[in-house]
Amino acid sequence: MDHDQNYKNLILDYPRESLAFFAASEAKAIDAGARIIPVREEQIKERLGQRFRELDVPLLVEWSDGRRSAILFVLEEETDPKRFSIHRLAHYCLDLAELFDTERLVPVVIFLHPGSYPKQLRLGSENRDYLHFSYLSTALFATPANQYLDSPNIVARLTLPCMDYAPEDKLAIYAAATRGLMELEPDPERRSKYADFIDIYTALDDNELKRYQQEYAEENLAMTALSVRMREEGFQKGIQQGMQQGMQQGMQHGEAELLLRQISRKFGHQVAQQHEARIRQADLDSLEHWAEAILSAESPDEMFN
C-alpha cells in the first residue's frame, strides 16, 4: 500500500483543511483570503535527490494584502517511524529554504503507526548549540477518533480510520467517516475517490461489511447510490468517447480515400505503395494539408514535401 501517495493526494486535494488539521497551531493565521499554492515537484527536482523528493508535499501560503510574508509548509507522511530520519528532513527543509529564499518554513510530519522517533535535532558542543531543528507532528495512531466524529474538517473525518479507537467502534468510525465525506464533499468524483480512501484504511472484512450494511443502512445506501451513479456516468462517458473516436476515424478514412483518388486522377497512374501507406496512417490535419498541396504539386513527392 502506497500510504505516502494516498496522503499526498489527500493534502493536495484539501490543502487548507490539511493545514488546519495537521498544523493547527500555525494554520490559525491562515484566513480565507490567503492563497495556498502546491509547489510542484518539477520546480525542485534539479536541486534535490530522489530520496529527499519522496518526502515533499510543500504548500506555499501567500497573503494577498501583504500583511504577512509568504510561509512554506512542508508535510511528510511517515508510515514506519523506524524509517523516519530527522537529519534527512532537516536537510530537505534547509534546501527548500535556500531555494525559495525564505526563513519562514514549517515542517510537519504525519505518523500513521506507533514507534520511537526523534522529536528534535541539536548540533553543537558542550559549550553551546549551533543548530536546533524541530517539527510539528501529528501521531494519527494516538489521536482520539471520538473527538472528531462530527468535525467540519473533511481531512479529519477522512482520516478517522487511522486514529485511535476501540475495536468495537470500528463500524461507527467507518460510518462517521462516510457521513463526513457525503456531507462535506459535493463533487461526486471526489466522493468516489475518497470512499476508496475510507475503505482502504478501515479494511472491513466480510462479516463486518454485512453488519455495517444492516446497522448503518442510510450511510450504506448513500454510498451504493454514489457507486451506481459513477458507473452510469462512466458508461455514458465511454459511449461518448467511443462515438467521438468513431467519427474521427470515419472522417480520416474518408479524407484518405478522397486524397488517393485525387492523386490517381491528377498524376494518371496508380498510387505508389509507400505513398498509400503513409496516407492511410496519417492524421486528419496531415490529410487536409496534402489535399491543399496537391493543387500546385507536380508529383506525389512534391506534394508530400
C-alpha positions in Angstrom: 0.0 0.0 0.0 1.4 3.4 -1.1 0.4 5.4 2.0 2.7 8.2 1.0 0.9 8.7 -2.3 -2.5 8.4 -0.6 -1.7 11.2 1.8 -0.1 13.3 -0.9 -3.4 13.1 -2.8 -5.3 14.0 0.3 -3.2 17.0 1.1 -3.1 18.3 -2.4 -6.9 17.9 -2.8 -7.6 19.5 0.5 -4.6 21.8 1.3 -6.5 24.3 3.5 -8.2 21.6 5.6 -4.9 19.6 5.8 -3.0 22.5 7.3 -5.9 23.3 9.7 -5.8 19.7 11.0 -2.1 18.6 10.7 -0.6 22.0 11.6 -3.3 23.6 13.7 -1.1 25.9 15.8 0.5 27.5 12.7 -2.7 27.4 10.5 -4.6 29.8 12.8 -3.1 32.7 10.9 -4.3 31.5 7.5 -7.5 33.4 6.8 -10.0 32.9 4.0 -8.2 35.5 1.8 -4.8 33.6 1.9 -3.8 31.6 -1.2 -2.4 28.1 -0.7 -0.3 27.0 -3.6 1.1 23.5 -4.0 4.7 23.7 -5.0 5.3 21.4 -8.0 8.0 18.7 -7.7 9.4 19.7 -11.0 10.5 23.1 -9.6 12.8 21.4 -7.1 13.8 18.3 -8.9 17.2 19.6 -10.0 18.2 20.7 -6.5 17.2 17.6 -4.5 17.9 13.9 -4.9 15.1 11.4 -5.3 15.3 10.2 -1.7 14.5 13.7 -0.5 11.9 14.5 -3.0 9.9 11.5 -1.8 9.2 13.5 1.3 7.7 16.5 -0.1 4.3 17.9 -0.2 5.3 21.6 0.0 2.4 24.2 0.3 3.2 27.9 -0.1 0.8 30.2 1.7 0.5 33.8 0.5 -1.4 36.7 1.8 -2.8 38.9 -0.9 -3.0 42.0 1.3 0.7 41.8 2.2 0.1 41.8 5.9 2.4 38.7 6.3 5.2 37.3 4.3 4.6 34.0 2.5 5.3 30.9 4.5 6.2 27.4 3.2 4.6 24.3 4.9 6.4 21.0 4.2 4.3 18.0 5.0 5.6 14.4 5.2 3.7 11.2 5.8 5.7 8.6 7.6 4.2 5.1 7.7 7.0 3.4 9.6 8.7 5.6 12.3 11.8 3.4 12.0 12.4 4.9 8.5 12.0 8.5 9.6 15.2 10.5 9.5 15.2 13.9 11.2 18.5 14.6 9.6 17.0 14.0 6.1 14.0 16.2 6.9 16.3 19.0 8.2 18.4 18.7 5.1 15.3 18.9 2.9 13.9 21.9 4.7 17.2 23.8 4.5 17.4 23.1 0.8 13.9 24.4 0.3 14.5 27.5 2.4 17.5 28.3 0.3 15.7 27.6 -3.0 12.7 29.8 -2.1 14.9 32.4 -0.3 12.8 32.3 2.9 13.3 31.7 6.6 9.5 31.2 7.1 9.1 27.4 6.8 7.1 24.9 8.9 7.9 21.2 8.7 5.1 18.8 9.5 5.3 15.1 9.9 2.2 12.7 10.0 2.9 9.4 11.7 0.5 6.6 10.9 1.9 3.8 13.2 3.4 3.8 16.7 7.1 3.7 17.2 10.0 5.8 18.5 11.3 8.8 16.6 13.4 11.8 17.5 11.4 15.0 18.2 14.3 17.4 17.7 17.8 17.7 16.4 20.6 19.6 18.2 24.1 20.1 16.8 26.8 21.7 18.8 29.3 21.2 21.5 29.3 21.2 25.3 29.5 25.0 25.2 26.5 25.8 23.1 24.1 24.6 20.4 24.7 25.7 16.9 21.7 24.2 15.2 18.3 23.4 16.7 15.7 21.8 14.5 12.2 20.5 15.4 8.9 20.0 13.6 5.2 19.7 14.2 4.0 16.2 14.4 0.6 14.5 14.2 0.5 11.0 15.6 -2.7 9.7 14.0 -2.5 6.4 15.7 -2.7 8.2 19.1 -5.3 10.8 18.1 -8.6 10.0 19.8 -11.1 9.4 17.0 -14.1 10.2 19.2 -13.0 13.9 19.3 -13.5 14.2 15.5 -16.7 12.2 14.8 -18.6 15.3 13.9 -15.7 17.5 12.8 -16.4 20.0 10.0 -12.9 19.4 8.6 -13.1 16.8 5.9 -9.5 15.7 6.3 -10.2 14.9 10.0 -13.2 13.0 9.0 -11.5 11.0 6.2 -8.6 10.1 8.5 -10.8 8.8 11.3 -10.0 5.1 10.4 -6.3 5.9 11.0 -6.9 7.3 14.5 -7.2 5.6 17.9 -10.5 3.9 18.7 -11.7 0.7 20.4 -12.2 -2.3 18.2 -15.9 -2.4 18.9 -16.2 1.1 17.5 -14.9 0.2 14.1 -18.2 0.3 12.3 -19.2 3.6 13.9 -15.9 5.1 12.8 -16.5 3.9 9.3 -20.0 5.4 9.3 -18.7 8.8 10.7 -16.0 9.0 8.0 -18.6 8.1 5.3 -21.1 10.7 6.6 -18.3 13.3 6.7 -17.4 12.6 3.0 -21.1 12.8 1.9 -21.7 16.0 4.0 -18.5 17.9 3.2 -17.6 16.9 -0.3 -20.2 17.9 -3.0 -18.2 16.6 -6.0 -19.2 13.0 -7.0 -15.8 12.1 -8.4 -14.1 13.3 -5.2 -16.6 11.3 -3.2 -15.9 8.2 -5.1 -12.1 8.7 -4.8 -12.2 9.2 -1.0 -14.8 6.5 -0.5 -11.9 4.2 -1.6 -9.6 6.0 0.9 -12.0 5.2 3.8 -12.3 1.6 2.6 -8.6 1.2 2.5 -7.9 2.4 6.0 -10.9 0.8 7.7 -10.4 -2.5 6.0 -13.7 -4.1 6.9 -13.9 -7.9 6.5 -16.9 -9.6 5.0 -18.7 -10.1 8.4 -18.1 -6.5 9.4 -19.3 -5.3 6.0 -22.6 -7.3 6.4 -23.1 -5.9 9.9 -22.4 -2.4 8.6 -25.0 -2.8 5.9 -27.5 -3.8 8.5 -26.7 -1.3 11.2 -25.9 1.7 9.1 -28.4 1.3 6.2 -28.7 5.0 5.5 -24.9 5.5 5.0 -24.6 2.3 3.0 -27.5 3.3 0.8 -25.9 6.7 0.1 -22.6 5.1 -0.9 -24.3 2.4 -3.0 -26.2 5.1 -4.9 -23.0 7.0 -5.5 -21.3 3.9 -6.9 -24.2 3.3 -9.2 -24.2 6.9 -10.4 -20.4 6.9 -11.0 -20.7 3.6 -13.0 -23.5 5.1 -15.1 -21.6 8.3 -15.8 -18.5 6.3 -16.6 -20.5 4.2 -19.0 -22.1 7.2 -20.7 -18.7 8.9 -20.9 -17.3 5.8 -22.6 -20.1 5.8 -25.1 -19.5 9.4 -26.0 -15.7 8.9 -26.3 -16.3 5.9 -28.5 -18.7 7.8 -30.7 -16.2 10.7 -31.0 -13.4 8.3 -31.8 -15.5 6.6 -34.4 -16.5 9.8 -36.0 -12.8 10.9 -36.1 -11.7 7.6 -37.6 -14.5 7.8 -40.2 -13.5 11.3 -41.3 -9.9 10.3 -41.5 -10.8 7.3 -43.7 -13.0 9.4 -46.0 -10.3 12.1 -46.4 -7.7 9.4 -47.1 -9.8 7.7 -49.8 -10.6 11.1 -51.4 -6.9 12.1 -51.5 -5.9 8.7 -53.0 -8.4 9.3 -55.8 -7.2 12.8 -56.4 -3.6 11.6 -56.7 -4.6 8.9 -59.2 -6.6 11.3 -61.3 -4.1 14.1 -61.3 -0.9 12.1 -62.0 -2.5 9.5 -64.1 -1.1 6.4 -62.5 -1.7 4.1 -59.5 -0.6 5.5 -56.2 2.8 4.1 -55.0 2.5 1.6 -52.2 4.7 3.7 -49.8 2.6 6.8 -50.5 -0.7 4.9 -50.0 0.6 3.5 -46.6 1.6 7.0 -45.5 -1.8 8.5 -46.4 -3.8 5.7 -44.7 -1.8 6.1 -41.4 -1.9 10.0 -41.4 -3.9 12.1 -39.0 -6.7 14.4 -40.2 -4.5 17.6 -40.2 -1.9 16.0 -42.4 -4.6 14.8 -44.9 -6.1 18.2 -45.1 -2.7 19.8 -45.7 -1.8 17.4 -48.5 -5.3 17.9 -50.1 -4.3 21.6 -50.4 -0.7 20.9 -51.5 -1.8 18.6 -54.4 -3.4 21.6 -56.2 0.0 23.0 -57.0 2.2 19.9 -56.8 3.8 18.4 -60.0 4.3 15.0 -58.4 3.3 13.0 -55.3 6.8 13.5 -53.8 6.4 17.3 -54.2 3.0 17.1 -52.6 4.4 15.3 -49.5 7.4 17.7 -49.3 
